[in-house]
Amino acid sequence: MRCYVFAAIAALAIACGGGGYDPDGPDRNCSDFTSWEDAQTFYEKAGGPEEDRHRLDHDGDGVACQSLPGAP
Ligand SMILES: [Ca+2]
């Protein structure tokens, strides 16, 4: 029974994950991304400036990981 519940939650997470973002996944830091575009895409999927649950945008201007190559 427990496995069934976990499977249902996983399916829901995939269905509602906004294009692959897993809110229960590991914390991510800017150093986990090789390019700014990847970090920005992840940041927006994770809720963007309203949530920023991974703290990728410390100054809150809506642009994540400005230290990465390719940042505007
Ligand atoms: Ca920023």
N, CA, C, O and the ligand as a Tripos MOL2 file, in Angstrom:
@<TRIPOS>MOLECULE
protein
  289   287    73     0     0
PROTEIN
NO_CHARGES

@<TRIPOS>ATOM
      1 N           0.8290   -1.2020    0.0000 N.3       1 MET1
      2 CA          0.0000    0.0000    0.0000 C.3       1 MET1
      3 C           0.8640    1.2530    0.0000 C.2       1 MET1
      4 O           0.5760    2.2190   -0.7070 O.2       1 MET1
      5 N           1.9070    1.2280    0.7850 N.am      2 ARG2
      6 CA          2.7750    2.3980    0.8500 C.3       2 ARG2
      7 C           3.3960    2.6910   -0.5150 C.2       2 ARG2
      8 O           3.5150    3.8490   -0.9170 O.2       2 ARG2
      9 N           3.7880    1.6430   -1.2170 N.am      3 CYS3
     10 CA          4.3770    1.8470   -2.5360 C.3       3 CYS3
     11 C           3.3730    2.4950   -3.4840 C.2       3 CYS3
     12 O           3.7290    3.3540   -4.2910 O.2       3 CYS3
     13 N           2.1300    2.0780   -3.3750 N.am      4 TYR4
     14 CA          1.1000    2.6460   -4.2410 C.3       4 TYR4
     15 C           0.9810    4.1530   -3.9920 C.2       4 TYR4
     16 O           0.8770    4.9410   -4.9320 O.2       4 TYR4
     17 N           0.9990    4.5350   -2.7280 N.am      5 VAL5
     18 CA          0.8750    5.9610   -2.4040 C.3       5 VAL5
     19 C           2.0590    6.7330   -2.9640 C.2       5 VAL5
     20 O           1.8750    7.8090   -3.5330 O.2       5 VAL5
     21 N           3.2630    6.2100   -2.8170 N.am      6 PHE6
     22 CA          4.4380    6.9130   -3.3480 C.3       6 PHE6
     23 C           4.3680    7.0030   -4.8660 C.2       6 PHE6
     24 O           4.7360    8.0230   -5.4480 O.2       6 PHE6
     25 N           3.9000    5.9420   -5.5060 N.am      7 ALA7
     26 CA          3.7920    5.9560   -6.9600 C.3       7 ALA7
     27 C           2.7970    7.0210   -7.4040 C.2       7 ALA7
     28 O           3.0270    7.7240   -8.3880 O.2       7 ALA7
     29 N           1.6870    7.1380   -6.6730 N.am      8 ALA8
     30 CA          0.6820    8.1310   -7.0220 C.3       8 ALA8
     31 C           1.2490    9.5420   -6.8550 C.2       8 ALA8
     32 O           1.0070   10.4110   -7.6920 O.2       8 ALA8
     33 N           1.9860    9.7660   -5.7970 N.am      9 ILE9
     34 CA          2.5820   11.0880   -5.5720 C.3       9 ILE9
     35 C           3.5940   11.4040   -6.6660 C.2       9 ILE9
     36 O           3.6520   12.5270   -7.1670 O.2       9 ILE9
     37 N           4.3890   10.4010   -7.0310 N.am     10 ALA10
     38 CA          5.3870   10.6160   -8.0800 C.3      10 ALA10
     39 C           4.7110   10.9590   -9.4030 C.2      10 ALA10
     40 O           5.1660   11.8470  -10.1240 O.2      10 ALA10
     41 N           3.6320   10.2600   -9.7200 N.am     11 ALA11
     42 CA          2.9150   10.5220  -10.9660 C.3      11 ALA11
     43 C           2.3390   11.9310  -10.9520 C.2      11 ALA11
     44 O           2.3800   12.6320  -11.9630 O.2      11 ALA11
     45 N           1.8100   12.3400   -9.8210 N.am     12 LEU12
     46 CA          1.2550   13.6790   -9.6830 C.3      12 LEU12
     47 C           2.3540   14.7250   -9.8530 C.2      12 LEU12
     48 O           2.1550   15.7440  -10.5140 O.2      12 LEU12
     49 N           3.4960   14.4670   -9.2610 N.am     13 ALA13
     50 CA          4.6150   15.4110   -9.3530 C.3      13 ALA13
     51 C           5.0500   15.5710  -10.7990 C.2      13 ALA13
     52 O           5.3650   16.6770  -11.2360 O.2      13 ALA13
     53 N           5.0700   14.4630  -11.5480 N.am     14 ILE14
     54 CA          5.4610   14.5370  -12.9530 C.3      14 ILE14
     55 C           4.4040   15.2960  -13.7460 C.2      14 ILE14
     56 O           4.7300   16.1070  -14.6130 O.2      14 ILE14
     57 N           3.1240   15.0240  -13.4400 N.am     15 ALA15
     58 CA          2.0450   15.6620  -14.1790 C.3      15 ALA15
     59 C           1.9720   17.1570  -13.8970 C.2      15 ALA15
     60 O           1.6270   17.9390  -14.7820 O.2      15 ALA15
     61 N           2.2900   17.5530  -12.6870 N.am     16 CYS16
     62 CA          2.1290   18.9440  -12.2770 C.3      16 CYS16
     63 C           3.4610   19.6580  -12.1310 C.2      16 CYS16
     64 O           3.5000   20.7850  -11.6370 O.2      16 CYS16
     65 N           4.5340   19.0420  -12.5420 N.am     17 GLY17
     66 CA          5.8560   19.5600  -12.2310 C.3      17 GLY17
     67 C           6.2930   20.7440  -13.0610 C.2      17 GLY17
     68 O           7.4120   21.2290  -12.8920 O.2      17 GLY17
     69 N           5.4440   21.2230  -13.9530 N.am     18 GLY18
     70 CA          5.8250   22.3960  -14.7200 C.3      18 GLY18
     71 C           7.0150   22.1340  -15.6180 C.2      18 GLY18
     72 O           7.9560   22.9270  -15.6480 O.2      18 GLY18
     73 N           6.9890   21.0480  -16.3390 N.am     19 GLY19
     74 CA          8.0480   20.7750  -17.3040 C.3      19 GLY19
     75 C           9.2730   20.1460  -16.7090 C.2      19 GLY19
     76 O          10.3830   20.3580  -17.1990 O.2      19 GLY19
     77 N           9.0960   19.3780  -15.6650 N.am     20 GLY20
     78 CA         10.2100   18.5940  -15.1600 C.3      20 GLY20
     79 C          10.7590   19.0410  -13.8230 C.2      20 GLY20
     80 O          11.6020   18.3540  -13.2460 O.2      20 GLY20
     81 N          10.3080   20.1620  -13.3200 N.am     21 TYR21
     82 CA         10.8230   20.5750  -12.0160 C.3      21 TYR21
     83 C          10.2410   19.6950  -10.9130 C.2      21 TYR21
     84 O           9.0330   19.4600  -10.8660 O.2      21 TYR21
     85 N          11.1000   19.2170  -10.0370 N.am     22 ASP22
     86 CA         10.6600   18.3780   -8.9260 C.3      22 ASP22
     87 C          10.8150   19.1670   -7.6250 C.2      22 ASP22
     88 O          11.9340   19.3600   -7.1510 O.2      22 ASP22
     89 N           9.6980   19.6250   -7.0400 N.am     23 PRO23
     90 CA          9.8040   20.4360   -5.8230 C.3      23 PRO23
     91 C          10.3700   19.6750   -4.6390 C.2      23 PRO23
     92 O          10.8100   20.2760   -3.6600 O.2      23 PRO23
     93 N          10.3580   18.3500   -4.7300 N.am     24 ASP24
     94 CA         10.9310   17.5510   -3.6510 C.3      24 ASP24
     95 C          12.3550   17.1150   -3.9650 C.2      24 ASP24
     96 O          12.9560   16.3520   -3.2080 O.2      24 ASP24
     97 N          12.8830   17.5880   -5.0560 N.am     25 GLY25
     98 CA         14.2360   17.2150   -5.4530 C.3      25 GLY25
     99 C          15.2730   17.9000   -4.5740 C.2      25 GLY25
    100 O          14.9330   18.6890   -3.6930 O.2      25 GLY25
    101 N          16.5270   17.5930   -4.8190 N.am     26 PRO26
    102 CA         17.5930   18.1620   -3.9790 C.3      26 PRO26
    103 C          17.7200   19.6650   -4.1790 C.2      26 PRO26
    104 O          17.3520   20.2050   -5.2220 O.2      26 PRO26
    105 N          18.2460   20.3210   -3.1650 N.am     27 ASP27
    106 CA         18.5240   21.7480   -3.2860 C.3      27 ASP27
    107 C          19.5860   21.9540   -4.3580 C.2      27 ASP27
    108 O          20.5270   21.1700   -4.4800 O.2      27 ASP27
    109 N          19.4180   23.0150   -5.1290 N.am     28 ARG28
    110 CA         20.3740   23.2980   -6.1990 C.3      28 ARG28
    111 C          21.0180   24.6440   -5.9530 C.2      28 ARG28
    112 O          20.3890   25.5810   -5.4600 O.2      28 ARG28
    113 N          22.2780   24.7140   -6.3060 N.am     29 ASN29
    114 CA         23.0210   25.9600   -6.1870 C.3      29 ASN29
    115 C          23.5060   26.3820   -7.5700 C.2      29 ASN29
    116 O          23.5090   25.5920   -8.5140 O.2      29 ASN29
    117 N          23.9050   27.6160   -7.6650 N.am     30 CYS30
    118 CA         24.3980   28.1040   -8.9560 C.3      30 CYS30
    119 C          25.5540   27.2520   -9.4630 C.2      30 CYS30
    120 O          25.7120   27.0820  -10.6720 O.2      30 CYS30
    121 N          26.3560   26.7210   -8.5640 N.am     31 SER31
    122 CA         27.5060   25.9130   -8.9760 C.3      31 SER31
    123 C          27.0900   24.5770   -9.5810 C.2      31 SER31
    124 O          27.9200   23.8710  -10.1550 O.2      31 SER31
    125 N          25.7900   24.2190   -9.4550 N.am     32 ASP32
    126 CA         25.3070   22.9800  -10.0700 C.3      32 ASP32
    127 C          25.0090   23.1560  -11.5540 C.2      32 ASP32
    128 O          24.7600   22.1750  -12.2540 O.2      32 ASP32
    129 N          25.0310   24.3840  -12.0360 N.am     33 PHE33
    130 CA         24.6830   24.6530  -13.4360 C.3      33 PHE33
    131 C          25.9340   25.0860  -14.1890 C.2      33 PHE33
    132 O          26.8040   25.7660  -13.6430 O.2      33 PHE33
    133 N          26.0070   24.6760  -15.4640 N.am     34 THR34
    134 CA         27.1700   25.0520  -16.2580 C.3      34 THR34
    135 C          26.9200   26.3230  -17.0560 C.2      34 THR34
    136 O          27.8670   26.9650  -17.5090 O.2      34 THR34
    137 N          25.6610   26.6900  -17.2310 N.am     35 SER35
    138 CA         25.3990   27.9300  -17.9580 C.3      35 SER35
    139 C          24.2790   28.6960  -17.2630 C.2      35 SER35
    140 O          23.4470   28.1320  -16.5530 O.2      35 SER35
    141 N          24.2940   29.9990  -17.4980 N.am     36 TRP36
    142 CA         23.2620   30.8280  -16.9030 C.3      36 TRP36
    143 C          21.8770   30.4490  -17.4250 C.2      36 TRP36
    144 O          20.9020   30.4680  -16.6730 O.2      36 TRP36
    145 N          21.7870   30.1050  -18.7140 N.am     37 GLU37
    146 CA         20.4780   29.7470  -19.2720 C.3      37 GLU37
    147 C          19.8640   28.5670  -18.5230 C.2      37 GLU37
    148 O          18.6700   28.5730  -18.2210 O.2      37 GLU37
    149 N          20.6690   27.5660  -18.2270 N.am     38 ASP38
    150 CA         20.1510   26.4060  -17.4910 C.3      38 ASP38
    151 C          19.6700   26.8180  -16.1020 C.2      38 ASP38
    152 O          18.6080   26.3920  -15.6510 O.2      38 ASP38
    153 N          20.4550   27.6430  -15.4390 N.am     39 ALA39
    154 CA         20.0830   28.0820  -14.0940 C.3      39 ALA39
    155 C          18.8110   28.9160  -14.1260 C.2      39 ALA39
    156 O          17.9340   28.7600  -13.2770 O.2      39 ALA39
    157 N          18.7170   29.8010  -15.1110 N.am     40 GLN40
    158 CA         17.5330   30.6690  -15.2010 C.3      40 GLN40
    159 C          16.2830   29.8500  -15.4980 C.2      40 GLN40
    160 O          15.2230   30.1100  -14.9290 O.2      40 GLN40
    161 N          16.3970   28.8620  -16.3860 N.am     41 THR41
    162 CA         15.2540   28.0060  -16.7120 C.3      41 THR41
    163 C          14.7960   27.2490  -15.4730 C.2      41 THR41
    164 O          13.6010   27.1680  -15.1900 O.2      41 THR41
    165 N          15.7410   26.7030  -14.7480 N.am     42 PHE42
    166 CA         15.4070   25.9700  -13.5230 C.3      42 PHE42
    167 C          14.7480   26.9040  -12.5060 C.2      42 PHE42
    168 O          13.7370   26.5630  -11.8920 O.2      42 PHE42
    169 N          15.3340   28.0650  -12.3450 N.am     43 TYR43
    170 CA         14.8250   29.0660  -11.3880 C.3      43 TYR43
    171 C          13.3750   29.4310  -11.7070 C.2      43 TYR43
    172 O          12.5450   29.5360  -10.8040 O.2      43 TYR43
    173 N          13.0740   29.6220  -12.9840 N.am     44 GLU44
    174 CA         11.7130   29.9900  -13.3670 C.3      44 GLU44
    175 C          10.7500   28.8330  -13.1400 C.2      44 GLU44
    176 O           9.6190   29.0460  -12.7030 O.2      44 GLU44
    177 N          11.1880   27.6100  -13.4330 N.am     45 LYS45
    178 CA         10.3310   26.4500  -13.1820 C.3      45 LYS45
    179 C          10.0850   26.2510  -11.6990 C.2      45 LYS45
    180 O           9.0290   25.7590  -11.3010 O.2      45 LYS45
    181 N          11.0510   26.6300  -10.8860 N.am     46 ALA46
    182 CA         10.9420   26.4460   -9.4390 C.3      46 ALA46
    183 C          10.1160   27.5330   -8.7660 C.2      46 ALA46
    184 O           9.9700   27.5350   -7.5440 O.2      46 ALA46
    185 N           9.5750   28.4560   -9.5540 N.am     47 GLY47
    186 CA          8.7050   29.4730   -8.9700 C.3      47 GLY47
    187 C           9.1530   30.8960   -9.2210 C.2      47 GLY47
    188 O           8.4290   31.8390   -8.9040 O.2      47 GLY47
    189 N          10.3490   31.0640   -9.7920 N.am     48 GLY48
    190 CA         10.8150   32.3950  -10.1320 C.3      48 GLY48
    191 C          10.9890   33.2910   -8.9150 C.2      48 GLY48
    192 O          11.1850   32.8080   -7.8000 O.2      48 GLY48
    193 N          10.9160   34.5880   -9.1340 N.am     49 PRO49
    194 CA         11.2130   35.5350   -8.0470 C.3      49 PRO49
    195 C          10.2370   35.4490   -6.8750 C.2      49 PRO49
    196 O          10.5750   35.8400   -5.7580 O.2      49 PRO49
    197 N           9.0270   34.9390   -7.1210 N.am     50 GLU50
    198 CA          8.0770   34.8630   -6.0110 C.3      50 GLU50
    199 C           8.4670   33.8080   -4.9800 C.2      50 GLU50
    200 O           8.1720   33.9610   -3.7950 O.2      50 GLU50
    201 N           9.1150   32.7620   -5.4150 N.am     51 GLU51
    202 CA          9.4520   31.6870   -4.4820 C.3      51 GLU51
    203 C          10.9530   31.5910   -4.2460 C.2      51 GLU51
    204 O          11.4070   31.6320   -3.1020 O.2      51 GLU51
    205 N          11.7090   31.4660   -5.2970 N.am     52 ASP52
    206 CA         13.1650   31.3160   -5.2250 C.3      52 ASP52
    207 C          13.5770   30.3840   -4.0870 C.2      52 ASP52
    208 O          14.3870   30.7350   -3.2290 O.2      52 ASP52
    209 N          13.0060   29.2140   -4.1080 N.am     53 ARG53
    210 CA         13.2350   28.2900   -2.9880 C.3      53 ARG53
    211 C          14.6550   27.7630   -2.9340 C.2      53 ARG53
    212 O          15.0820   27.2320   -1.9080 O.2      53 ARG53
    213 N          15.3970   27.9020   -4.0330 N.am     54 HIS54
    214 CA         16.7980   27.4650   -4.0220 C.3      54 HIS54
    215 C          17.7630   28.6410   -3.8240 C.2      54 HIS54
    216 O          18.9810   28.4610   -3.8240 O.2      54 HIS54
    217 N          17.2200   29.8060   -3.6630 N.am     55 ARG55
    218 CA         18.0200   31.0250   -3.4360 C.3      55 ARG55
    219 C          19.0540   31.2200   -4.5370 C.2      55 ARG55
    220 O          20.2370   31.4420   -4.2770 O.2      55 ARG55
    221 N          18.5790   31.1310   -5.7550 N.am     56 LEU56
    222 CA         19.4620   31.3410   -6.8970 C.3      56 LEU56
    223 C          19.5410   32.8190   -7.2660 C.2      56 LEU56
    224 O          20.4130   33.2240   -8.0340 O.2      56 LEU56
    225 N          18.6350   33.6200   -6.7220 N.am     57 ASP57
    226 CA         18.5870   35.0480   -7.0530 C.3      57 ASP57
    227 C          18.6710   35.8520   -5.7600 C.2      57 ASP57
    228 O          17.6600   36.2850   -5.2080 O.2      57 ASP57
    229 N          19.8850   36.0370   -5.2980 N.am     58 HIS58
    230 CA         20.0620   36.6540   -3.9750 C.3      58 HIS58
    231 C          19.5980   38.0980   -3.9370 C.2      58 HIS58
    232 O          19.1170   38.5620   -2.9030 O.2      58 HIS58
    233 N          19.7340   38.8260   -5.0520 N.am     59 ASP59
    234 CA         19.3490   40.2330   -5.0170 C.3      59 ASP59
    235 C          17.9050   40.4570   -5.4450 C.2      59 ASP59
    236 O          17.4270   41.5910   -5.4600 O.2      59 ASP59
    237 N          17.1940   39.3510   -5.8000 N.am     60 GLY60
    238 CA         15.7550   39.4500   -6.0420 C.3      60 GLY60
    239 C          15.3530   40.2410   -7.2690 C.2      60 GLY60
    240 O          14.2390   40.7630   -7.3220 O.2      60 GLY60
    241 N          16.2390   40.3470   -8.2670 N.am     61 ASP61
    242 CA         15.8870   41.1170   -9.4590 C.3      61 ASP61
    243 C          15.3080   40.2510  -10.5780 C.2      61 ASP61
    244 O          15.0700   40.7380  -11.6830 O.2      61 ASP61
    245 N          15.0790   38.9570  -10.2880 N.am     62 GLY62
    246 CA         14.4800   38.0760  -11.2770 C.3      62 GLY62
    247 C          15.4930   37.4130  -12.1910 C.2      62 GLY62
    248 O          15.1160   36.6290  -13.0610 O.2      62 GLY62
    249 N          16.7540   37.7070  -12.0150 N.am     63 VAL63
    250 CA         17.8130   37.0940  -12.8140 C.3      63 VAL63
    251 C          18.6430   36.2080  -11.8870 C.2      63 VAL63
    252 O          19.2830   36.6900  -10.9520 O.2      63 VAL63
    253 N          18.6180   34.8960  -12.1660 N.am     64 ALA64
    254 CA         19.3070   33.9410  -11.3050 C.3      64 ALA64
    255 C          20.7880   33.8680  -11.6610 C.2      64 ALA64
    256 O          21.1690   34.0890  -12.8110 O.2      64 ALA64
    257 N          21.5990   33.5660  -10.6950 N.am     65 CYS65
    258 CA         22.9990   33.1700  -10.9090 C.3      65 CYS65
    259 C          23.7470   34.0900  -11.8570 C.2      65 CYS65
    260 O          24.2410   33.6550  -12.8970 O.2      65 CYS65
    261 N          23.8270   35.3560  -11.4950 N.am     66 GLN66
    262 CA         24.4730   36.3100  -12.3790 C.3      66 GLN66
    263 C          25.9710   36.1100  -12.5040 C.2      66 GLN66
    264 O          26.6220   36.7540  -13.3260 O.2      66 GLN66
    265 N          26.5230   35.2140  -11.6860 N.am     67 SER67
    266 CA         27.9540   34.9410  -11.7820 C.3      67 SER67
    267 C          28.2720   33.9250  -12.8810 C.2      67 SER67
    268 O          29.4370   33.7360  -13.2330 O.2      67 SER67
    269 N          27.2400   33.2700  -13.4250 N.am     68 LEU68
    270 CA         27.4880   32.2180  -14.4160 C.3      68 LEU68
    271 C          27.6990   32.8040  -15.7990 C.2      68 LEU68
    272 O          27.1780   33.8750  -16.1070 O.2      68 LEU68
    273 N          28.4780   32.0930  -16.6540 N.am     69 PRO69
    274 CA         28.6730   32.5680  -18.0150 C.3      69 PRO69
    275 C          27.3550   32.6320  -18.7840 C.2      69 PRO69
    276 O          26.5350   31.7180  -18.7030 O.2      69 PRO69
    277 N          27.1620   33.7090  -19.5210 N.am     70 GLY70
    278 CA         25.9530   33.8920  -20.3100 C.3      70 GLY70
    279 C          24.9150   34.7650  -19.6220 C.2      70 GLY70
    280 O          23.8920   35.0950  -20.2210 O.2      70 GLY70
    281 N          25.1600   35.1390  -18.3830 N.am     71 ALA71
    282 CA         24.1920   35.9910  -17.6820 C.3      71 ALA71
    283 C          24.1210   37.3560  -18.3260 C.2      71 ALA71
    284 O          25.1350   37.8540  -18.8160 O.2      71 ALA71
    285 N          22.9560   37.9750  -18.3400 N.am     72 PRO72
    286 CA         22.8270   39.2900  -18.9680 C.3      72 PRO72
    287 C          23.5070   40.3860  -18.1380 C.2      72 PRO72
    288 O          23.4910   41.5540  -18.5270 O.2      72 PRO72
    289 CA         19.7640   38.3450   -9.3890 Ca       73 CA73
@<TRIPOS>BOND
     1     1     2 1
     2     2     3 1
     3     3     4 2
     4     3     5 am
     5     5     6 1
     6     6     7 1
     7     7     8 2
     8     7     9 am
     9     9    10 1
    10    10    11 1
    11    11    12 2
    12    11    13 am
    13    13    14 1
    14    14    15 1
    15    15    16 2
    16    15    17 am
    17    17    18 1
    18    18    19 1
    19    19    20 2
    20    19    21 am
    21    21    22 1
    22    22    23 1
    23    23    24 2
    24    23    25 am
    25    25    26 1
    26    26    27 1
    27    27    28 2
    28    27    29 am
    29    29    30 1
    30    30    31 1
    31    31    32 2
    32    31    33 am
    33    33    34 1
    34    34    35 1
    35    35    36 2
    36    35    37 am
    37    37    38 1
    38    38    39 1
    39    39    40 2
    40    39    41 am
    41    41    42 1
    42    42    43 1
    43    43    44 2
    44    43    45 am
    45    45    46 1
    46    46    47 1
    47    47    48 2
    48    47    49 am
    49    49    50 1
    50    50    51 1
    51    51    52 2
    52    51    53 am
    53    53    54 1
    54    54    55 1
    55    55    56 2
    56    55    57 am
    57    57    58 1
    58    58    59 1
    59    59    60 2
    60    59    61 am
    61    61    62 1
    62    62    63 1
    63    63    64 2
    64    63    65 am
    65    65    66 1
    66    66    67 1
    67    67    68 2
    68    67    69 am
    69    69    70 1
    70    70    71 1
    71    71    72 2
    72    71    73 am
    73    73    74 1
    74    74    75 1
    75    75    76 2
    76    75    77 am
    77    77    78 1
    78    78    79 1
    79    79    80 2
    80    79    81 am
    81    81    82 1
    82    82    83 1
    83    83    84 2
    84    83    85 am
    85    85    86 1
    86    86    87 1
    87    87    88 2
    88    87    89 am
    89    89    90 1
    90    90    91 1
    91    91    92 2
    92    91    93 am
    93    93    94 1
    94    94    95 1
    95    95    96 2
    96    95    97 am
    97    97    98 1
    98    98    99 1
    99    99   100 2
   100    99   101 am
   101   101   102 1
   102   102   103 1
   103   103   104 2
   104   103   105 am
   105   105   106 1
   106   106   107 1
   107   107   108 2
   108   107   109 am
   109   109   110 1
   110   110   111 1
   111   111   112 2
   112   111   113 am
   113   113   114 1
   114   114   115 1
   115   115   116 2
   116   115   117 am
   117   117   118 1
   118   118   119 1
   119   119   120 2
   120   119   121 am
   121   121   122 1
   122   122   123 1
   123   123   124 2
   124   123   125 am
   125   125   126 1
   126   126   127 1
   127   127   128 2
   128   127   129 am
   129   129   130 1
   130   130   131 1
   131   131   132 2
   132   131   133 am
   133   133   134 1
   134   134   135 1
   135   135   136 2
   136   135   137 am
   137   137   138 1
   138   138   139 1
   139   139   140 2
   140   139   141 am
   141   141   142 1
   142   142   143 1
   143   143   144 2
   144   143   145 am
   145   145   146 1
   146   146   147 1
   147   147   148 2
   148   147   149 am
   149   149   150 1
   150   150   151 1
   151   151   152 2
   152   151   153 am
   153   153   154 1
   154   154   155 1
   155   155   156 2
   156   155   157 am
   157   157   158 1
   158   158   159 1
   159   159   160 2
   160   159   161 am
   161   161   162 1
   162   162   163 1
   163   163   164 2
   164   163   165 am
   165   165   166 1
   166   166   167 1
   167   167   168 2
   168   167   169 am
   169   169   170 1
   170   170   171 1
   171   171   172 2
   172   171   173 am
   173   173   174 1
   174   174   175 1
   175   175   176 2
   176   175   177 am
   177   177   178 1
   178   178   179 1
   179   179   180 2
   180   179   181 am
   181   181   182 1
   182   182   183 1
   183   183   184 2
   184   183   185 am
   185   185   186 1
   186   186   187 1
   187   187   188 2
   188   187   189 am
   189   189   190 1
   190   190   191 1
   191   191   192 2
   192   191   193 am
   193   193   194 1
   194   194   195 1
   195   195   196 2
   196   195   197 am
   197   197   198 1
   198   198   199 1
   199   199   200 2
   200   199   201 am
   201   201   202 1
   202   202   203 1
   203   203   204 2
   204   203   205 am
   205   205   206 1
   206   206   207 1
   207   207   208 2
   208   207   209 am
   209   209   210 1
   210   210   211 1
   211   211   212 2
   212   211   213 am
   213   213   214 1
   214   214   215 1
   215   215   216 2
   216   215   217 am
   217   217   218 1
   218   218   219 1
   219   219   220 2
   220   219   221 am
   221   221   222 1
   222   222   223 1
   223   223   224 2
   224   223   225 am
   225   225   226 1
   226   226   227 1
   227   227   228 2
   228   227   229 am
   229   229   230 1
   230   230   231 1
   231   231   232 2
   232   231   233 am
   233   233   234 1
   234   234   235 1
   235   235   236 2
   236   235   237 am
   237   237   238 1
   238   238   239 1
   239   239   240 2
   240   239   241 am
   241   241   242 1
   242   242   243 1
   243   243   244 2
   244   243   245 am
   245   245   246 1
   246   246   247 1
   247   247   248 2
   248   247   249 am
   249   249   250 1
   250   250   251 1
   251   251   252 2
   252   251   253 am
   253   253   254 1
   254   254   255 1
   255   255   256 2
   256   255   257 am
   257   257   258 1
   258   258   259 1
   259   259   260 2
   260   259   261 am
   261   261   262 1
   262   262   263 1
   263   263   264 2
   264   263   265 am
   265   265   266 1
   266   266   267 1
   267   267   268 2
   268   267   269 am
   269   269   270 1
   270   270   271 1
   271   271   272 2
   272   271   273 am
   273   273   274 1
   274   274   275 1
   275   275   276 2
   276   275   277 am
   277   277   278 1
   278   278   279 1
   279   279   280 2
   280   279   281 am
   281   281   282 1
   282   282   283 1
   283   283   284 2
   284   283   285 am
   285   285   286 1
   286   286   287 1
   287   287   288 2
@<TRIPOS>SUBSTRUCTURE
     1 MET1         2 RESIDUE 1 A MET
     2 ARG2         6 RESIDUE 1 A ARG
     3 CYS3        10 RESIDUE 1 A CYS
     4 TYR4        14 RESIDUE 1 A TYR
     5 VAL5        18 RESIDUE 1 A VAL
     6 PHE6        22 RESIDUE 1 A PHE
     7 ALA7        26 RESIDUE 1 A ALA
     8 ALA8        30 RESIDUE 1 A ALA
     9 ILE9        34 RESIDUE 1 A ILE
    10 ALA10       38 RESIDUE 1 A ALA
    11 ALA11       42 RESIDUE 1 A ALA
    12 LEU12       46 RESIDUE 1 A LEU
    13 ALA13       50 RESIDUE 1 A ALA
    14 ILE14       54 RESIDUE 1 A ILE
    15 ALA15       58 RESIDUE 1 A ALA
    16 CYS16       62 RESIDUE 1 A CYS
    17 GLY17       66 RESIDUE 1 A GLY
    18 GLY18       70 RESIDUE 1 A GLY
    19 GLY19       74 RESIDUE 1 A GLY
    20 GLY20       78 RESIDUE 1 A GLY
    21 TYR21       82 RESIDUE 1 A TYR
    22 ASP22       86 RESIDUE 1 A ASP
    23 PRO23       90 RESIDUE 1 A PRO
    24 ASP24       94 RESIDUE 1 A ASP
    25 GLY25       98 RESIDUE 1 A GLY
    26 PRO26      102 RESIDUE 1 A PRO
    27 ASP27      106 RESIDUE 1 A ASP
    28 ARG28      110 RESIDUE 1 A ARG
    29 ASN29      114 RESIDUE 1 A ASN
    30 CYS30      118 RESIDUE 1 A CYS
    31 SER31      122 RESIDUE 1 A SER
    32 ASP32      126 RESIDUE 1 A ASP
    33 PHE33      130 RESIDUE 1 A PHE
    34 THR34      134 RESIDUE 1 A THR
    35 SER35      138 RESIDUE 1 A SER
    36 TRP36      142 RESIDUE 1 A TRP
    37 GLU37      146 RESIDUE 1 A GLU
    38 ASP38      150 RESIDUE 1 A ASP
    39 ALA39      154 RESIDUE 1 A ALA
    40 GLN40      158 RESIDUE 1 A GLN
    41 THR41      162 RESIDUE 1 A THR
    42 PHE42      166 RESIDUE 1 A PHE
    43 TYR43      170 RESIDUE 1 A TYR
    44 GLU44      174 RESIDUE 1 A GLU
    45 LYS45      178 RESIDUE 1 A LYS
    46 ALA46      182 RESIDUE 1 A ALA
    47 GLY47      186 RESIDUE 1 A GLY
    48 GLY48      190 RESIDUE 1 A GLY
    49 PRO49      194 RESIDUE 1 A PRO
    50 GLU50      198 RESIDUE 1 A GLU
    51 GLU51      202 RESIDUE 1 A GLU
    52 ASP52      206 RESIDUE 1 A ASP
    53 ARG53      210 RESIDUE 1 A ARG
    54 HIS54      214 RESIDUE 1 A HIS
    55 ARG55      218 RESIDUE 1 A ARG
    56 LEU56      222 RESIDUE 1 A LEU
    57 ASP57      226 RESIDUE 1 A ASP
    58 HIS58      230 RESIDUE 1 A HIS
    59 ASP59      234 RESIDUE 1 A ASP
    60 GLY60      238 RESIDUE 1 A GLY
    61 ASP61      242 RESIDUE 1 A ASP
    62 GLY62      246 RESIDUE 1 A GLY
    63 VAL63      250 RESIDUE 1 A VAL
    64 ALA64      254 RESIDUE 1 A ALA
    65 CYS65      258 RESIDUE 1 A CYS
    66 GLN66      262 RESIDUE 1 A GLN
    67 SER67      266 RESIDUE 1 A SER
    68 LEU68      270 RESIDUE 1 A LEU
    69 PRO69      274 RESIDUE 1 A PRO
    70 GLY70      278 RESIDUE 1 A GLY
    71 ALA71      282 RESIDUE 1 A ALA
    72 PRO72      286 RESIDUE 1 A PRO
    73 CA73       289 GROUP 0 **** ****
